[in-house]
Amino acid sequence: MGSELPVLLLALIGAVAVYLTNQVYQHRRRFRDLPGPPHSFLWGHLRILTKVAGKFPANTHLQAYLTEIAHQYDLKGIWYMDLWPFTFCQVIITDPDLMDEMIYMNQHQMFDDKLSPLIGSNVVATVNGPVWKKLHNSMAPAFALSHVRTQVGLLTDQTLLLRDTFKRLAKTKSVISLEDELAKLTFDIVGRIIFNFPLYAQTKGSPYLEDLQMISKLVVESMSMNPVVKLKLALKKNAIRKRVDASITSKINERLVALRDTNVVPSRKEPYSVLDLMLRDKIIESKKSTSSNEFSQEEMTLLVTNVKGLLLGAQGTTVDSLCFTYMMLATHPEVLQKVREEHDTIFGKSIEATLQTLEESPRKLEELTYSAAVLREALRMFPIGFSMKQAKPGATVTHKGRKYPIDEDLAIILEYQHLHYNPAYYPEPDEYKPERFLGEGVPRSWFRSFSRGPRGCVGQDLAMNIMLTVLLLTVREFDMACYGLKPNAKPRALYTRLDTIFGDVIHQESSPEAKPRGGMMMTITESGYMK
């Protein structure tokens, strides 16, 4: 028996080696004839991804790596990344028509995996099926354009607080983090729309905002390979999440009791707040039954997670896009002058006339077509990320006469940045040209920063109105200048040379959206334009 044991052990090791070799072979051969960068039998595309990532600063958003790979290897329309066994293999879609074919597919599990460390699972942006439908239907009325138009007074009041902050900072010739100041503004606006009570981030400071920002920071730092560091960060993050969850739970229960006590069923046509809409079904249910209708733990967790998701979303598209818009305006005086002249023409040449017109005719914001083009051009150049979809088993897509697999085990990446930097759609793509978006210059399917279809950004109308209001009430009175830029001697990437002007700030970092690197530091002075 003793002599047989080594033989059996060797046989077992050999069998395992044969099995693993076969697994690697079967997996790798799948990508042999599919479009993509050069493929290695041993490494797949892992080494190429690692090499490209090394060209960029730490924690750059994945969209930059994919855009660079596509440019480096002249990959167009549809191509693949074999990243097994470390993460899902990916099929990258950069053709807008193919993207439109996939907008009705489910969100990929990897999307939820990315957000769950921040706020939890089953947020409306990532969940699928009946849960998504219920969440979306409950929230949508509060973000419909017809309702957003009624919120211009709120947007104006909060932006005037930002204007006061800018005035104070301009007098002291301070260097500011534009990202921080805009984050407070948007947090107060979106917080008011969610809860219908003020969060005071701009005036007193908001623990909600501070905690969510800290969680985002800790998630990034937890990418450390040191297990002791990871454990410490996880404990700290979980403690903050527990505190945030308890506070939001208290607010939800408080509002539920108030609605029941006043016998009010929230209206979908004239929503009082997003939270009221999310509580509406429970209020209706309680009217039909005399039994206890308290939220189950699962229901409360879903509510809390989605409130956090909406609050976190306020730090995404709106803040990031305004930061990059001000950066581009600071270096394109001819564009800045056109924006100011448009504001004068439509709203008058004084702050008093502007405020009166806003109060009397809030829909005039929608007449700021050049200002909207200025914002969209910044959104094009600096999208906050991509969309991840998941197909059904055995699914295929046809592109230029050939069928390609998009099976359920592949993460389908709708890669907006590459589309936005493709000269076939946007000539001179790293030039800031707002005029592209005037008239019918850009077909809708070519502009993807808000995504498209039923899973498009539910808050895009609110985001645009916030950004237009901020420009209207600040851009004529203040001059911004980028501070501390360190232009690169040569571009890091093939697809843009903007870092030779602005430095690494243009290479957005992952947090989890593609945000400005370094907080968008600016100096601010009064322009004297309106005097």
C-alpha positions as CSV (number, residue, x, y, z in Angstrom):
1,M,0.0,0.0,0.0
2,G,2.9,2.4,0.9
3,S,4.4,2.0,-2.5
4,E,1.1,2.5,-4.3
5,L,0.4,5.9,-2.7
6,P,3.1,7.9,-4.6
7,V,1.9,6.4,-7.8
8,L,-1.7,7.3,-7.1
9,L,-0.7,10.8,-6.1
10,L,1.3,11.3,-9.3
11,A,-1.7,9.9,-11.3
12,L,-4.0,12.4,-9.6
13,I,-1.6,15.3,-10.3
14,G,-1.3,14.2,-13.9
15,A,-5.1,14.0,-14.3
16,V,-5.6,17.5,-12.7
17,A,-2.8,18.9,-15.0
18,V,-4.5,17.3,-18.1
19,Y,-7.9,18.6,-17.0
20,L,-6.6,22.2,-16.4
21,T,-4.7,22.2,-19.7
22,N,-7.8,21.1,-21.5
23,Q,-9.9,23.8,-19.8
24,V,-7.4,26.5,-20.8
25,Y,-7.2,25.1,-24.3
26,Q,-11.0,25.0,-24.7
27,H,-11.4,28.5,-23.4
28,R,-8.6,30.1,-25.3
29,R,-9.5,28.6,-28.6
30,R,-12.9,30.3,-28.5
31,F,-11.2,33.7,-29.1
32,R,-8.8,32.4,-31.8
33,D,-10.8,33.7,-34.8
34,L,-12.7,36.5,-33.1
35,P,-11.6,40.2,-33.7
36,G,-9.5,41.7,-30.9
37,P,-5.9,42.5,-30.1
38,P,-3.3,39.8,-30.5
39,H,-4.3,36.8,-28.4
40,S,-2.0,34.6,-26.3
41,F,-2.8,31.0,-25.6
42,L,-1.3,31.4,-22.1
43,W,-2.5,34.9,-21.1
44,G,-5.4,35.6,-23.4
45,H,-5.5,39.4,-23.5
46,L,-4.4,40.0,-19.9
47,R,-0.9,41.1,-20.7
48,I,-2.1,43.5,-23.3
49,L,-4.6,45.1,-20.9
50,T,-1.8,45.3,-18.2
51,K,0.6,46.9,-20.7
52,V,-1.9,49.5,-21.8
53,A,-3.0,50.3,-18.2
54,G,0.7,51.0,-17.5
55,K,0.6,53.9,-19.9
56,F,-2.0,55.7,-17.8
57,P,-1.9,57.1,-14.2
58,A,-3.1,54.9,-11.4
59,N,-6.8,54.0,-11.1
60,T,-7.7,55.3,-14.6
61,H,-11.2,54.3,-15.6
62,L,-11.4,51.1,-17.7
63,Q,-12.9,53.0,-20.7
64,A,-9.6,54.7,-21.3
65,Y,-7.8,51.4,-21.6
66,L,-10.4,50.0,-24.0
67,T,-10.4,53.1,-26.1
68,E,-6.6,53.0,-26.3
69,I,-6.6,49.3,-27.2
70,A,-9.1,49.9,-30.0
71,H,-7.0,52.7,-31.4
72,Q,-3.7,50.8,-31.1
73,Y,-5.0,47.8,-32.9
74,D,-7.5,49.5,-35.2
75,L,-10.5,47.6,-33.8
76,K,-13.9,48.8,-35.0
77,G,-17.5,47.9,-34.4
78,I,-17.2,44.8,-32.3
79,W,-14.2,43.0,-30.7
80,Y,-13.3,40.8,-27.8
81,M,-11.2,40.8,-24.7
82,D,-10.3,37.4,-23.1
83,L,-9.6,38.2,-19.5
84,W,-10.3,34.7,-18.1
85,P,-9.8,33.5,-15.3
86,F,-9.6,36.9,-13.5
87,T,-12.9,38.5,-14.6
88,F,-15.6,38.2,-17.2
89,C,-14.5,38.0,-20.8
90,Q,-15.8,41.0,-22.7
91,V,-17.3,41.8,-26.1
92,I,-16.7,45.5,-26.8
93,I,-19.3,47.3,-28.9
94,T,-18.3,50.6,-30.5
95,D,-20.7,50.8,-33.4
96,P,-23.8,53.0,-32.6
97,D,-26.2,50.8,-34.6
98,L,-25.0,47.7,-32.7
99,M,-25.4,49.6,-29.5
100,D,-29.0,50.4,-30.3
101,E,-29.7,46.7,-30.8
102,M,-28.6,46.0,-27.2
103,I,-30.3,48.7,-25.2
104,Y,-33.2,46.5,-24.2
105,M,-30.9,43.8,-22.8
106,N,-30.4,43.2,-19.0
107,Q,-27.7,45.0,-17.1
108,H,-24.7,42.7,-16.5
109,Q,-24.0,41.3,-13.1
110,M,-20.5,43.0,-13.2
111,F,-22.3,46.4,-13.1
112,D,-23.9,45.4,-9.7
113,D,-20.6,44.0,-8.5
114,K,-19.0,47.4,-9.1
115,L,-21.6,49.4,-7.2
116,S,-22.5,47.0,-4.4
117,P,-19.3,47.7,-2.3
118,L,-20.4,51.4,-2.3
119,I,-24.1,51.2,-1.6
120,G,-25.4,47.6,-1.8
121,S,-27.0,45.4,-4.4
122,N,-30.2,45.9,-6.4
123,V,-29.9,49.6,-7.1
124,V,-32.2,50.8,-9.9
125,A,-29.3,51.3,-12.2
126,T,-28.1,47.7,-12.0
127,V,-31.0,45.5,-11.1
128,N,-33.2,43.7,-13.7
129,G,-36.6,42.2,-14.1
130,P,-39.7,43.1,-12.0
131,V,-37.6,44.8,-9.3
132,W,-36.2,47.2,-11.8
133,K,-39.6,47.8,-13.3
134,K,-41.1,48.6,-10.0
135,L,-38.3,50.9,-8.9
136,H,-38.2,52.7,-12.2
137,N,-41.9,53.2,-12.4
138,S,-42.0,54.6,-8.8
139,M,-39.1,57.1,-9.4
140,A,-39.8,58.2,-13.0
141,P,-42.5,60.8,-12.4
142,A,-40.2,62.8,-10.2
143,F,-37.6,63.0,-13.0
144,A,-40.0,63.6,-15.9
145,L,-39.3,66.8,-17.9
146,S,-42.7,68.2,-17.0
147,H,-41.9,67.9,-13.3
148,V,-38.3,69.0,-13.7
149,R,-39.6,72.3,-15.1
150,T,-41.4,72.9,-11.9
151,Q,-38.1,72.6,-10.0
152,V,-36.3,75.6,-11.6
153,G,-37.0,77.7,-8.4
154,L,-35.2,75.1,-6.3
155,L,-32.3,75.0,-8.8
156,T,-32.1,78.8,-8.8
157,D,-32.1,79.1,-5.0
158,Q,-29.4,76.5,-4.6
159,T,-27.3,77.9,-7.4
160,L,-27.5,81.4,-5.9
161,L,-25.8,79.9,-2.8
162,L,-23.0,78.6,-5.0
163,R,-22.8,82.1,-6.5
164,D,-22.4,83.5,-3.0
165,T,-19.6,81.0,-2.4
166,F,-17.8,81.9,-5.6
167,K,-18.1,85.6,-4.7
168,R,-16.5,85.0,-1.3
169,L,-13.7,82.8,-2.8
170,A,-13.0,85.3,-5.6
171,K,-12.3,88.0,-3.0
172,T,-9.7,85.9,-1.3
173,K,-8.2,84.7,-4.6
174,S,-8.5,81.2,-3.3
175,V,-7.6,78.0,-5.1
176,I,-10.7,75.8,-4.9
177,S,-11.7,72.3,-5.7
178,L,-14.5,73.0,-8.2
179,E,-15.6,69.3,-7.9
180,D,-16.1,69.8,-4.1
181,E,-18.2,72.9,-4.5
182,L,-20.4,71.5,-7.3
183,A,-20.8,68.3,-5.3
184,K,-22.4,70.2,-2.5
185,L,-24.7,72.1,-4.9
186,T,-26.0,69.0,-6.7
187,F,-26.3,67.0,-3.4
188,D,-28.5,69.7,-2.0
189,I,-30.7,69.8,-5.1
190,V,-31.1,66.0,-5.5
191,G,-31.4,65.5,-1.8
192,R,-34.3,68.0,-1.7
193,I,-36.0,66.2,-4.6
194,I,-35.6,62.9,-2.9
195,F,-36.6,63.9,0.6
196,N,-38.2,67.3,0.2
197,F,-36.2,68.6,3.1
198,P,-32.9,70.4,3.0
199,L,-29.5,68.7,3.5
200,Y,-27.5,71.9,3.9
201,A,-24.3,70.6,2.2
202,Q,-23.6,74.1,0.9
203,T,-24.2,76.0,4.2
204,K,-23.7,73.7,7.1
205,G,-22.1,70.6,5.6
206,S,-23.9,67.3,5.1
207,P,-22.9,64.1,6.9
208,Y,-24.7,62.2,4.2
209,L,-22.4,63.7,1.5
210,E,-19.3,63.3,3.6
211,D,-20.0,59.7,4.4
212,L,-20.8,58.7,0.8
213,Q,-17.6,60.5,-0.4
214,M,-15.6,58.6,2.2
215,I,-17.1,55.3,1.2
216,S,-16.1,56.0,-2.5
217,K,-12.6,56.8,-1.3
218,L,-12.3,53.7,0.8
219,V,-13.5,51.5,-2.0
220,V,-10.7,52.8,-4.3
221,E,-8.1,52.4,-1.5
222,S,-9.2,48.9,-0.8
223,M,-7.8,47.8,-4.2
224,S,-4.5,47.5,-2.2
225,M,-3.0,44.0,-2.3
226,N,-2.1,44.2,1.5
227,P,-4.7,42.0,3.3
228,V,-4.3,43.9,6.6
229,V,-4.9,47.2,4.8
230,K,-7.9,45.7,3.0
231,L,-9.4,44.5,6.3
232,K,-9.0,47.8,8.0
233,L,-10.6,49.7,5.1
234,A,-13.5,47.2,4.9
235,L,-14.2,47.6,8.6
236,K,-14.1,51.4,8.3
237,K,-16.3,51.4,5.2
238,N,-18.9,49.0,6.8
239,A,-19.1,51.2,9.9
240,I,-19.9,54.3,7.7
241,R,-22.4,52.3,5.7
242,K,-24.1,51.1,8.8
243,R,-24.4,54.7,10.1
244,V,-25.7,56.0,6.7
245,D,-28.2,53.1,6.5
246,A,-29.6,53.7,10.0
247,S,-30.0,57.5,9.3
248,I,-31.8,56.9,6.0
249,T,-34.0,54.1,7.5
250,S,-35.1,56.6,10.2
251,K,-36.0,59.2,7.6
252,I,-38.0,56.6,5.6
253,N,-40.0,55.4,8.6
254,E,-40.6,59.0,9.7
255,R,-42.0,59.9,6.4
256,L,-44.1,56.7,6.2
257,V,-45.7,57.5,9.6
258,A,-46.4,61.1,8.5
259,L,-48.2,60.0,5.3
260,R,-50.3,57.5,7.2
261,D,-51.2,59.9,10.0
262,T,-52.3,62.5,7.4
263,N,-54.1,59.9,5.3
264,V,-52.2,61.1,2.2
265,V,-51.6,59.0,-0.9
266,P,-48.7,60.5,-2.9
267,S,-49.6,61.7,-6.3
268,R,-47.8,60.4,-9.4
269,K,-48.8,63.5,-11.4
270,E,-47.6,66.0,-8.8
271,P,-45.0,64.1,-6.8
272,Y,-44.0,65.7,-3.5
273,S,-40.7,63.8,-3.4
274,V,-39.0,60.7,-4.8
275,L,-39.3,59.1,-1.4
276,D,-43.1,59.6,-1.4
277,L,-43.4,57.9,-4.7
278,M,-41.3,55.0,-3.4
279,L,-43.6,54.7,-0.4
280,R,-46.8,55.1,-2.4
281,D,-47.6,51.4,-2.8
282,K,-47.1,50.7,0.9
283,I,-49.5,53.6,1.7
284,I,-52.1,52.1,-0.7
285,E,-51.6,48.7,0.8
286,S,-52.1,49.9,4.3
287,K,-55.4,51.5,3.4
288,K,-56.7,48.1,2.1
289,S,-55.7,46.1,5.2
290,T,-56.0,46.5,8.9
291,S,-53.0,44.3,9.6
292,S,-49.5,45.6,10.1
293,N,-47.9,46.8,6.9
294,E,-44.4,47.6,8.1
295,F,-41.6,47.1,5.7
296,S,-39.8,43.8,5.8
297,Q,-36.0,43.8,6.2
298,E,-35.7,43.0,2.5
299,E,-38.0,45.8,1.5
300,M,-36.3,48.4,3.7
301,T,-32.8,47.4,2.4
302,L,-34.0,47.9,-1.1
303,L,-35.4,51.3,-0.3
304,V,-32.3,52.4,1.6
305,T,-30.0,51.2,-1.2
306,N,-31.8,53.1,-3.9
307,V,-32.0,56.3,-1.9
308,K,-28.2,56.0,-1.5
309,G,-28.0,55.3,-5.2
310,L,-29.8,58.5,-6.1
311,L,-27.7,60.5,-3.7
312,L,-24.5,59.0,-5.1
313,G,-25.8,59.6,-8.7
314,A,-25.9,63.3,-7.9
315,Q,-22.1,63.2,-7.8
316,G,-21.8,61.6,-11.2
317,T,-22.8,63.1,-14.6
318,T,-23.7,66.6,-13.3
319,V,-20.6,67.4,-11.2
320,D,-18.1,65.7,-13.5
321,S,-19.5,67.3,-16.7
322,L,-19.7,70.8,-15.1
323,C,-16.0,70.4,-14.0
324,F,-14.9,69.6,-17.5
325,T,-17.1,72.3,-19.0
326,Y,-15.5,74.9,-16.9
327,M,-12.1,73.5,-17.7
328,M,-12.7,73.8,-21.4
329,L,-14.3,77.3,-21.1
330,A,-11.3,78.5,-19.2
331,T,-9.1,77.6,-22.2
332,H,-11.6,78.6,-25.0
333,P,-12.4,82.3,-24.5
334,E,-14.3,82.4,-27.9
335,V,-16.7,79.8,-26.6
336,L,-17.1,81.5,-23.3
337,Q,-17.9,84.8,-25.0
338,K,-20.6,83.1,-27.1
339,V,-22.2,81.5,-24.0
340,R,-22.2,84.9,-22.2
341,E,-23.8,86.6,-25.2
342,E,-26.5,83.9,-25.4
343,H,-27.3,84.5,-21.7
344,D,-27.6,88.2,-22.3
345,T,-29.9,87.8,-25.3
346,I,-32.3,85.4,-23.7
347,F,-32.2,86.5,-20.0
348,G,-31.1,90.1,-20.0
349,K,-27.8,91.7,-19.1
350,S,-28.1,91.8,-15.3
351,I,-28.5,89.3,-12.6
352,E,-31.8,91.0,-11.6
353,A,-33.2,90.6,-15.1
354,T,-32.0,87.0,-15.3
355,L,-33.7,86.0,-12.0
356,Q,-36.9,87.7,-12.9
357,T,-37.0,86.0,-16.3
358,L,-36.2,82.6,-14.7
359,E,-39.1,83.1,-12.2
360,E,-41.6,84.2,-14.9
361,S,-40.5,81.9,-17.7
362,P,-38.5,78.9,-16.4
363,R,-38.8,77.1,-19.7
364,K,-36.5,79.7,-21.2
365,L,-33.7,77.5,-20.0
366,E,-34.6,75.2,-22.9
367,E,-33.8,78.1,-25.3
368,L,-30.1,78.1,-24.3
369,T,-29.2,75.9,-27.3
370,Y,-25.6,77.0,-27.5
371,S,-25.1,76.5,-23.7
372,A,-26.6,73.0,-24.1
373,A,-24.2,72.3,-26.9
374,V,-21.3,73.5,-24.8
375,L,-22.3,71.0,-22.1
376,R,-22.9,68.1,-24.5
377,E,-19.5,68.6,-26.1
378,A,-17.9,68.2,-22.6
379,L,-20.1,65.2,-22.0
380,R,-18.9,63.7,-25.3
381,M,-15.2,64.3,-24.5
382,F,-15.5,63.1,-20.9
383,P,-18.2,60.5,-20.6
384,I,-18.6,59.1,-17.1
385,G,-18.3,55.5,-18.2
386,F,-19.9,52.8,-20.3
387,S,-22.9,50.4,-20.1
388,M,-22.6,46.7,-19.4
389,K,-25.2,44.3,-20.8
390,Q,-25.9,40.6,-20.7
391,A,-27.5,38.6,-23.5
392,K,-29.4,35.3,-23.4
393,P,-27.7,31.9,-23.9
394,G,-26.5,31.3,-27.5
395,A,-27.3,34.9,-28.5
396,T,-25.5,36.3,-31.6
397,V,-25.3,39.7,-33.4
398,T,-24.7,40.3,-37.0
399,H,-22.2,43.0,-38.1
400,K,-21.2,43.6,-41.7
401,G,-22.5,40.2,-42.8
402,R,-20.9,38.1,-40.1
403,K,-22.4,36.6,-36.9
404,Y,-20.7,37.2,-33.6
405,P,-21.4,35.5,-30.3
406,I,-22.6,37.6,-27.4
407,D,-23.4,34.7,-25.0
408,E,-24.6,35.2,-21.4
409,D,-21.0,34.5,-20.1
410,L,-19.7,37.5,-21.9
411,A,-19.9,41.1,-20.5
412,I,-21.2,43.2,-23.4
413,I,-19.5,46.6,-23.0
414,L,-21.1,49.5,-24.9
415,E,-18.0,51.6,-25.0
416,Y,-19.1,55.2,-25.4
417,Q,-15.7,56.9,-25.2
418,H,-14.3,55.1,-28.2
419,L,-17.4,56.1,-30.2
420,H,-17.0,59.7,-29.1
421,Y,-13.4,59.8,-30.2
422,N,-14.0,58.1,-33.5
423,P,-13.2,60.6,-36.3
424,A,-15.8,58.9,-38.5
425,Y,-18.5,60.3,-36.2
426,Y,-16.7,63.3,-34.7
427,P,-14.0,64.8,-37.0
428,E,-11.1,66.2,-34.9
429,P,-12.5,64.4,-31.9
430,D,-10.1,65.9,-29.3
431,E,-11.0,69.4,-30.4
432,Y,-13.6,71.2,-28.3
433,K,-16.3,72.2,-30.8
434,P,-19.8,72.8,-29.3
435,E,-21.1,73.7,-32.7
436,R,-21.2,70.0,-33.5
437,F,-24.4,69.8,-31.4
438,L,-26.3,72.7,-33.0
439,G,-29.2,71.8,-35.2
440,E,-29.1,68.2,-36.6
441,G,-25.3,67.9,-36.5
442,V,-25.1,64.9,-34.3
443,P,-27.6,62.0,-34.7
444,R,-29.0,60.9,-31.4
445,S,-27.5,57.4,-31.6
446,W,-24.0,58.9,-31.8
447,F,-24.2,60.6,-28.4
448,R,-24.3,58.1,-25.6
449,S,-23.2,59.9,-22.4
450,F,-26.7,59.5,-20.8
451,S,-27.0,56.0,-22.4
452,R,-30.2,55.3,-24.3
453,G,-33.4,53.3,-24.2
454,P,-35.3,52.2,-21.1
455,R,-32.1,51.9,-19.1
456,G,-30.9,55.4,-20.0
457,C,-30.3,57.9,-17.2
458,V,-33.6,58.6,-15.6
459,G,-32.3,62.0,-14.3
460,Q,-30.8,63.3,-17.6
461,D,-33.4,66.2,-17.9
462,L,-32.8,67.2,-14.3
463,A,-29.0,67.0,-14.9
464,M,-29.2,69.2,-18.0
465,N,-31.4,71.8,-16.2
466,I,-29.0,71.9,-13.2
467,M,-26.0,72.4,-15.5
468,L,-27.8,75.1,-17.6
469,T,-28.8,77.0,-14.4
470,V,-25.3,76.8,-13.0
471,L,-23.8,78.2,-16.2
472,L,-26.5,80.9,-16.4
473,L,-26.0,82.2,-12.9
474,T,-22.2,82.0,-12.7
475,V,-20.4,82.0,-16.1
476,R,-20.8,85.7,-16.8
477,E,-19.7,86.9,-13.3
478,F,-16.7,84.7,-12.8
479,D,-13.6,83.7,-14.6
480,M,-12.1,80.3,-13.9
481,A,-8.5,79.3,-14.5
482,C,-7.1,75.7,-14.2
483,Y,-4.6,75.5,-11.3
484,G,-1.6,73.3,-11.0
485,L,-1.8,71.7,-14.4
486,K,1.3,69.7,-15.4
487,P,1.1,69.2,-19.2
488,N,2.6,66.0,-20.4
489,A,5.6,66.3,-22.8
490,K,3.9,63.8,-25.0
491,P,0.5,62.2,-25.0
492,R,0.0,59.0,-23.0
493,A,-2.6,57.8,-25.4
494,L,-3.2,57.6,-29.2
495,Y,-6.7,58.8,-29.1
496,T,-6.2,62.2,-27.5
497,R,-3.4,64.8,-27.1
498,L,-5.4,66.8,-24.5
499,D,-2.9,65.7,-21.7
500,T,-0.2,67.8,-23.5
501,I,-2.4,70.8,-22.6
502,F,-4.1,69.8,-19.3
503,G,-2.0,67.0,-18.0
504,D,-3.3,63.9,-16.4
505,V,-6.6,65.5,-15.2
506,I,-8.1,64.4,-18.5
507,H,-7.5,60.8,-17.8
508,Q,-10.5,60.2,-15.6
509,E,-10.2,58.1,-12.5
510,S,-12.6,55.4,-11.4
511,S,-14.7,56.3,-8.4
512,P,-16.8,54.3,-9.6
513,E,-17.8,56.7,-12.5
514,A,-15.1,58.3,-14.6
515,K,-14.5,61.4,-12.6
516,P,-12.0,64.4,-12.8
517,R,-8.6,63.5,-11.5
518,G,-7.5,65.6,-8.5
519,G,-10.7,67.5,-7.8
520,M,-10.5,70.0,-10.7
521,M,-8.5,72.7,-8.9
522,M,-9.3,76.2,-10.1
523,T,-8.6,79.8,-9.3
524,I,-11.6,82.0,-9.4
525,T,-11.9,85.8,-10.0
526,E,-14.8,88.2,-10.7
527,S,-15.0,88.8,-14.4
528,G,-16.5,92.3,-14.4
529,Y,-18.5,91.2,-17.5
530,M,-21.9,92.2,-16.1
531,K,-20.8,95.6,-14.7
